[in-house]
Amino acid sequence: MKTPLRLTALVLALAFPFAAFAAKANKKRPDAKDPAAAFAELDKNGDGSISQQEYVDGMKDKLGEDGAKKHFAELDKNKDGQLSKEELNAAPAEKGKPGKTKRKAKNSV
Protein backbone atom coordinates (compact mmCIF):
# COMPACT_ATOMS: atom_id res chain seq x y z
CA MET A 1 0.00 0.00 0.00
CA LYS A 2 2.83 2.39 0.81
CA THR A 3 4.66 1.84 -2.50
CA PRO A 4 1.82 2.97 -4.82
CA LEU A 5 1.23 5.98 -2.57
CA ARG A 6 4.92 6.93 -2.67
CA LEU A 7 5.03 6.44 -6.42
CA THR A 8 1.97 8.69 -6.88
CA ALA A 9 3.49 11.35 -4.64
CA LEU A 10 6.74 11.23 -6.61
CA VAL A 11 4.94 11.56 -9.96
CA LEU A 12 2.90 14.52 -8.70
CA ALA A 13 5.97 16.19 -7.21
CA LEU A 14 7.74 15.97 -10.56
CA ALA A 15 4.72 16.95 -12.68
CA PHE A 16 3.80 20.23 -10.95
CA PRO A 17 7.10 22.06 -11.47
CA PHE A 18 7.15 21.01 -15.12
CA ALA A 19 3.61 22.30 -15.67
CA ALA A 20 4.45 25.61 -14.00
CA PHE A 21 7.57 25.98 -16.16
CA ALA A 22 5.61 25.25 -19.34
CA ALA A 23 2.92 27.79 -18.43
CA LYS A 24 5.56 30.45 -17.74
CA ALA A 25 7.30 29.77 -21.06
CA ASN A 26 4.01 30.15 -22.94
CA LYS A 27 3.32 33.54 -21.35
CA LYS A 28 6.79 34.81 -22.16
CA ARG A 29 6.74 34.06 -25.87
CA PRO A 30 3.58 34.32 -27.96
CA ASP A 31 2.92 31.71 -30.60
CA ALA A 32 4.89 32.67 -33.69
CA LYS A 33 1.93 31.58 -35.82
CA ASP A 34 -0.34 34.14 -34.12
CA PRO A 35 0.58 37.57 -35.53
CA ALA A 36 -2.00 39.35 -33.35
CA ALA A 37 -0.43 37.95 -30.18
CA ALA A 38 3.07 38.84 -31.37
CA PHE A 39 1.96 42.38 -32.20
CA ALA A 40 0.23 42.80 -28.82
CA GLU A 41 3.33 41.52 -27.03
CA LEU A 42 5.54 44.11 -28.74
CA ASP A 43 3.04 47.00 -28.49
CA LYS A 44 3.72 47.69 -24.81
CA ASN A 45 1.78 50.97 -24.59
CA GLY A 46 -1.20 49.58 -26.52
CA ASP A 47 -1.43 52.47 -29.00
CA GLY A 48 -1.90 50.19 -32.02
CA SER A 49 1.60 50.62 -33.44
CA ILE A 50 5.09 49.50 -32.44
CA SER A 51 7.74 52.16 -31.95
CA GLN A 52 11.37 51.43 -32.66
CA GLN A 53 12.07 51.37 -28.91
CA GLU A 54 9.25 48.88 -28.27
CA TYR A 55 10.55 46.67 -31.10
CA VAL A 56 14.17 46.83 -29.90
CA ASP A 57 13.14 46.11 -26.30
CA GLY A 58 11.12 43.09 -27.41
CA MET A 59 13.62 41.67 -29.91
CA LYS A 60 17.08 42.52 -28.56
CA ASP A 61 17.43 39.15 -26.81
CA LYS A 62 16.84 37.37 -30.10
CA LEU A 63 18.55 39.75 -32.56
CA GLY A 64 20.82 41.93 -30.45
CA GLU A 65 20.19 45.66 -30.14
CA ASP A 66 21.84 46.62 -33.45
CA GLY A 67 20.19 43.73 -35.26
CA ALA A 68 16.78 44.71 -33.90
CA LYS A 69 17.26 48.32 -35.03
CA LYS A 70 18.30 47.18 -38.49
CA HIS A 71 15.38 44.78 -38.76
CA PHE A 72 12.95 47.49 -37.60
CA ALA A 73 14.22 49.77 -40.38
CA GLU A 74 13.66 46.98 -42.93
CA LEU A 75 10.10 46.37 -41.69
CA ASP A 76 9.14 50.07 -41.49
CA LYS A 77 8.21 50.39 -45.17
CA ASN A 78 6.70 53.89 -44.94
CA LYS A 79 9.57 55.15 -42.73
CA ASP A 80 7.26 56.77 -40.16
CA GLY A 81 9.15 55.31 -37.18
CA GLN A 82 6.24 53.03 -36.27
CA LEU A 83 5.31 49.51 -37.29
CA SER A 84 1.69 48.92 -38.18
CA LYS A 85 0.07 45.50 -37.99
CA GLU A 86 0.24 45.34 -41.77
CA GLU A 87 3.98 46.08 -41.85
CA LEU A 88 4.71 43.47 -39.19
CA ASN A 89 2.47 40.86 -40.82
CA ALA A 90 4.07 41.47 -44.23
CA ALA A 91 7.44 40.32 -42.89
CA PRO A 92 8.32 36.83 -44.11
CA ALA A 93 8.57 34.09 -41.50
CA GLU A 94 12.17 34.10 -40.40
CA LYS A 95 14.34 31.05 -40.10
CA GLY A 96 17.66 32.79 -39.51
CA LYS A 97 19.02 36.25 -38.96
CA PRO A 98 17.29 39.31 -40.40
CA GLY A 99 18.36 40.28 -43.88
CA LYS A 100 19.62 36.79 -44.62
CA THR A 101 17.87 34.69 -47.22
CA LYS A 102 18.49 31.17 -48.34
CA ARG A 103 20.14 30.90 -51.72
CA LYS A 104 18.85 28.45 -54.25
CA ALA A 105 21.13 25.65 -55.27
CA LYS A 106 22.71 26.09 -58.68
CA ASN A 107 20.78 23.14 -60.09
CA SER A 108 17.39 24.10 -58.70
CA VAL A 109 14.63 25.40 -60.94
N, C-alpha and C positions, 0 to 999 in steps of 0.2 A: 504494500500500500504506500509506503514511504517513497519508493523509487519512482512510480509514475508522478507523484506529487512534486518531487524534486525536479524531475525532467520537465514538467509543465512550467514550474517556476523559472527554470533556466531558460527555456524557450521564450517566455514572456519577458524576462529580463533582457534578453538579447534583441527581441523584436522592437520594443518601445524606443530605444535610442536610435535605431535605424529608421523607424518611421518618422521620428522628430527631425532627423537629419534630412531625410528626403523632402519633407514638407518645407523646411527652411530653404533648401536648394531651389525648390520650385518658386518660392516667393522672390528669391533674389534674381532669377533670370527668367524673363517671360519666354514663352514658347516662340521660337524663331519663325514658326509657320503662322503666327498670329500677329500681323502687322499692327493692328490696333493696340494690342497689349504692349508691343515694343515701343510704339509711339508714345503711349501714355506713360510708360516707364521713363522715357527720356524727357518728356515734357513736365519737368518738375513743378513749374508754377501754374500749369493747367491753362495757359492762354491760347492753346490750339496751334502753337507753332514751337519749334525747337530752336533756341538760340545756339550760337556757336559754343558758348560756355556750357550750356546744358548738354550738348552733344559731347564735348570734350570730357566733361565730368563723368558722363555715362559710359564712354568708350575708351578712356585712357588706359584702363587695365588690360583691355584686349589689344588696342592698337598703339599704345604709347601716346603721350600728349601731342607730339609733332605729327604722328600718323593720323590721329583723330582730327587735328586741324586740317590736314591735307585732304582727308576723306570728306570732311564737312564741305570744303571748298568745291570738291568734285560733285557733291550731291546738290549743292545750292545753285541750281541751274539759272535762276533769275537774279542771282547775286544781290539779294536783299538782306543777307545776314541772318535769315531765318529759314528753317526747313519746314515746308508744309507737309501734310500727310501724303500728298501726291508725289512730292519730290522724294520723300523717304521710300514710298512704295515702288517708285520707278527704279530704284537701285536694284541691280541684279543680285540674286542670292550669292553670297560670297563663300568661297571655299578656302581662300588663302588671304594674303595681305591685300589691302586696297590698292587699286591701280595695276595689279598683276592679273594677267589673263593667261589661260592655258593656250599654248600654241598647238596648232594642228600638226600632226605628223606629216612628213613630206609626201607620203603615199596616200594620205586620206583624201577623200573626195569633198 
